[in-house]
Amino acid sequence: MRGLFAIKDGEVFDRKKFAKGLENLKAAYGTQGFINYAPIPTPSFDEQKKTVSWEVEIDEGKQFLRSPY
C-alpha cells in the first residue's frame, strides 16, 4: 500500500500528494468491493527530528461482491 502514496521518506510533507494517496487507496479498496471504505489518518510528530509519520487506519465497511449476472 505504501506505493500508492507519491510521498517518499524524508520529503517535505505535501497535503495534495497525501490526499492523492488516500484517493489511490480508496480506488484499490473499491476494486475489492469495499465501496464504503473510510481512511482514518493519524499523524505522529518527532519534535527532535522535525518529522511527521502517518498511520492510516482503515475502516473497510461491508464488502460488496459483483453479481455474476
Order of alpha helices (4+ residues) and beta strands (2+ residues): alpha-beta-beta
